[in-house]
Amino acid sequence: MPFHLPTLIITVISLNLMLGGLMLVIYEVRKTQKCFFTWGISCFIFGIAVGLAGMQTYFDQAWLTIFVADVLIILTPLLLLHGLRQFQMQRPVSYKLVALVLSYSALPLVLLYTAPIHAQTFTAVVCAAIFLYAAIYILTIQQAPTLMRWMLFLLFLAHGALMLTQSGMLVQNLALKNVLMLPSSFEWLLIGHLALTTGTATLFPLLAFAMSEKRLLEVTNFDELTHMLNRRGFLERTGLLLAKNRIQRRPFCVLVVNLDQFKNINADYGDATGEECLRQVADIIQGHLREHDVAARIGGEEFAVALADVDRNQAELISYRLCDRIGKATLSIQGEILKLTASIGGIHSRSSRCELDDLLRTADEALYRAKSTGHNRFVLATQA
């Protein structure tokens, strides 16, 4: 089915202007994320480039409708890639790479702009390379949600493939003197660009909002120093685990681990040494748990562990191993060896009928008894 090319061009320009406006509105709300400003500018630039390229039959100014248009078309994916770099690093990023690639691309276009098809072929190949590189780059943004990362990867990959297809069609029509004289299949490529541009621009805000939600969740539920759950996160996850065990009438255990003499360590060796002790103990605790157990730092030098579906003997064995492993941990401070110990209080519930607050309170009481009898010990209470 034939399409009215001027209508397609106007549609592409209008859509990119609207998407660019949307990005700038989001940037006004989220000033810290410069990527939205960059993506918005790239949409505006692409709209201008398409408009200039579409004026080839009306203006005999090849330097404007071919050279400038092609330079702007190459700049568009470069800015998309630069925005991804800003998004990943969350800090100002140098435009050196953008300027370098754009400069090297503009030099050949100076020689080719009098031959529209040759210039357009070169531009399509360069854009394809940038989009394919961007597809690989998006996979390196590990903090992005997996599904969204792969969706953007496929969109950039499709962009690159489309540009390669466009360059192949252009090579087959090198005898033509005007890009607008290409066969109707070229119009389908323009529609493909339209669809991919819309999809990509729609995913960018979703990606940023998903990342913000993820960071907010991490700030709310995770301890920044040890990267373990904090008290809030522990209560939330352990509550769900306890409810599941209660339905199945499975045993449940909560341990509270407290470093011995931690205040003295901070006073004698400094806060940095104390923080390193906490990180080391956090690693030990996480290394001794099963996949479905829950561990958290719930206070200054205090950790909590929730063990699902364990009998008393297993709970005692885990407590003993934690005491033993922490007791063997050492830190070298200016040639002096610093040894760590921990006391553990726990509560083992045979049917998980107790509430989590009651379990934690009983575990704290058991911890107090362990502390009162010396260091590097554990006391495990039992409830029905």
N, C-alpha and C positions, 0 to 999 in steps of 0.2 A: 504494500500500500504506500503510495507516495506521500511525502510530508511537505508541508510548506516551510522551507528552510528559514526564511526570516522569522516566522512564528516560533520555530524551535530556538533560534538565537535569542529572541526577546524573552522566551521562557527561561532559558538558561541564565540570562543576565538578571532577570527579576528574582529568580530563586536564590541566586548567589547574593544579591543585595539584601534579601530578607534574612538569609542565614547569617550573613555578616553582621547585620543589625542585631540579630538574636545573640550572637557571640559577644558583641560589645555591651549589650544590656546585662548579660551574665557577668561580664568583667566588671561592670559598674558595681554589681552586688558583691563580687568576690575579687577585690582588688589584689589580693595576695597571689592569685593565680594568673600570671602574665600570659599563660598559654592561650587563654580565651581571647585576649587582645590580638595575639599573633594569628590565631585561626580566623578571627573576624576580618583582619586585614587581608588574609589570603583569599577569603571569599570575595571581597571587594575587588581585589586585583584580578582574580579570574574573570569576574563579570566584565571588568574594563577590557581585559585582553580579548574576550569573545566579541565584545562590541567593536573593538578596533579591527579584528580579523574579519568581521562581517561586513566591513565597509570597503572591502577591496574592489568591489565592482562600482562603487560610487566615487571613490577618491583615488586618484593616481599618485599616491604618496606611499611608495613601497617602504620607505624607512619607518613610517608610522604604522601602517596596516600589516606589515610583515615583520620587520625587525623589532620594533617596540612590542608588538603583540606577542611575538614568540618569546622574547625575553621575559615578559610578564607571565606567560604560560609556564615557563620553566621555574619562575620565582614562586608560583603557587604551591607545588608540592614541596619545594624547599622550605617554605614557611610552615607547611603542615608538619614536616619532619622536625623543624626547629621547635614548634609548639609541643611536640611529643617529648623532646629533650627537656624543655622547661617543665613539663608536667612531671616527668620522672624525677628530675633533680630538685624540684621545688625551690629553686633559687635562680638569680639572674644567670643567663647563659650567653656567652659571646656569640656574636653574629659572624664570626670569622669564617666558619664553614660555609654559611649561606653566601657571603661575599665572594669567597674563593670559587665555588662551583659556578655561581652566576657569571663571574668574570671570564672563566675559561669557556663557558657556553656562549657568551656574547661575541667572543672573537671570531669563531667560525660563521656566526650569523651575519657579521659585518660583510663577509665575502659572499654569503648565500642569499641575502635578502632580495636581490634582483631576480632570483629564481625561486618563486613561491613554493613549488612542490619540494624542491631540495631542502629549503629552509624548514618547511613543515615536517619533512621526514627526520631531519636532524633533531628538531624539537621533540618529536614523538619518542625517539630513541632515548634521549636524555631524560625525559619525564618517566619513561618506563623504568629506567635504571633507578631513579629516585624512589618511585613507588615500590619497587621490589626491595630496595634497601630498607624503606620504611616498614615493609611487611615483616622483615627479619628483625628490625629494631623493636617493634611492638612486642615481640615475644620476650625481650629482655626485661620488660617492665613487670617484674615478678609481683610487685605489690598490687597490681591491677587484678580484678576478678578474672578467673580463668576463662569463663564463657565469653565475657566481653573482649578479653584480649584476643581470643581466637576469632571472634567475629570481625574485629578490626583487621586482624591478619588476613583473613579471607577477602575483605573488601579492598585492602591495599594490593593484595595479590591480583584480584580481578582488575583493578585499575591498571596495574603494570601489564597484564595480559592484553587489556583493551588497547593500551598505547602501542604495544608491539604489533597488534593486529592492524592498527591504524597506520603504523609505519610501513608494514608490508603492503597495504593497499596503495599507499602513496608511491612506493617504489615501482609498483606495477603501472602507475599512471604518470611517470616522469615526463611523458611527452606533453601532458596538459600544461597550459600556461597559467591556470587559475585554480585555486583550491575549490572554489565554489562550483566548478564544472565537473567535480568528481561524481561517480555514479551514486544512485540512491542508497546503496548499502552504507555509504558514508554517513547518511542521516541516522541510520540505526546506531552507529557508533556514538553519535552525538546524544541520542536518547540513552544509550548505556552510560555515558558520562554523567548525564543528568540524574539517573537513578542511583549510581554509585556515590555521586557527590551528596545527594540527599541522605543516603544511608549513613555515610561517614560523618557528616556534620551532625546528624541526629545522635549518633553514638558518643561523640565527644563529650557533650554535657552529661550524658548518663554515666560515662566512665568517670568523670570528675566527681559527680555526686556520689557514686558508689564508693570511690576512694575516700571521700570525706566521711561517709557513714562508717567505713571500715576504721579510719583513724579515730573517729569519735568513740567507736566501740572499744578500741584498744586503750584509749585514754581512760575510758570509764571502767573497764573491767580488767585491765592488765597493769602490773607493777612495772614502772619504767626501768628500774634498776636491774631486776632479775629476769624480766620478761615472763614471769609467771602470772597467774591470775592474782588479782588483789582480793580483798575481803568481799567486795561486792560481787565480783565474778565467781568467787568460791561459793558464796551462799546461793547464787542463782543456779550454777551447774550442779552443785551437790544436792540442792533441793529437788531437782529433777531426777537425779540418780537415786536418791532416797525414796522418792515416790514410786519409782519403778520397782525397787527392791521390796517396798511394802506390799505392793500388789502381788508380787510373786512369793511373798513371805520368805525372802532370802535374808541371810545375816548381813550386817553392815558395821563398819568400823570407822571411827574418826580419831585421828591422831593429831596432837598439837606438839610441835617441835620447837624448842626454845634454846637458843645458843647460851651456853654458860659464860658468865663473866664478860658479856659483850660490852657493857658500859665501860669496863676497865680497859678493854681493847681499844675502844674509841679514844679514851682519855690518854692512854699511854702511847698509842701509835698513830692516832689521827683518823679522821673520818674516811679518808681514801682507803686505808687498810681495812677499816670496818666494812666498807662497801665491797671490797674484794672478798672478805670472809663470807658475806651474805651471798654473793654470786657463786662462790665455790660450794656452799651448802645447798643452794638452789639446784645446782647441777647434780649434786649427789642425790638429792631427793628425787628429782625427775628421772635419774638413771635407774632408780630402784622400783619404779612403778610400772604397772601394766597399762596397756593402751587406754582402758576405760576408767582407770582411777583418776582422781582429781587432786591436784596439788596447788597450793597458793601461798603467797606471803601475805599474812593477814595483819601484821603489825611491824614494829621496828625490827626486832630480831626474832620474830615469831612466825612460824609456818604452820599450815594445816594440811592434812592429807585425808582424803576420803577413800576408803577401800570398799568396793562393792563385792558382795558374795564371797566373803572370806570367813573361815571358822576361827576360833580363838587361837589355835596353834599357829595358823598362818599369820594372824595379826601380830602375835608375839614374835614370830620369826622375822617379820618385816621390821618391827620395832628394834629388835636386837641388831639386825644388819645395819639399820640406819645409825644407831648409836655407835656401832663398831666402825663403820666407814667414816663417819664424821670425826670420830676420835683418832683415826689414822691420818686425817687430812692435816697438812702443815703449810705454812706460808713462810717464805724467807724474807725477813725485813731487815735490810742493812746488815746482812751477815748473821742475824739472830733468827732462830727457828721458832715460829709461833705455832703452837698446837691448839687445835679446836676441840671442844667437846659440846655435847648437847644433851639436854634432858627431854624426855618424851612422856606425855600423859595421853592416855587413850581410853576410849569407851567402845566395847564390843556389844552390839545389840543383836540378839539371836534372831529376831523376827522383824527388825526395822520398824517397830511400832512407835518409837519415840520421835519427837519433833527434833529438827536439826538444832534449834537453839538449846534444847535440853541436852543433846549430845555434846555440843561444844562446851556448855557449862560444866558437865561432868568430866569431860576431857581436861578442862582447865584445872578442876579440883585434883584430878589424878596427876597433872603436871606439877602442881604445888607440892604434893606428897613426894614426887620424884626429886624435886629440888631440895626438899627438906632433909632427905636422906643422903645427899651427896650429889656429885656431878656424874655425867655420862651414864645415867640410869633411865629406866623406863618403868612406868606403872600402868597397868591395863585393867580397867574396871569392866564389869559385865552387867548387862541389863537384859531383861526378857525381850 
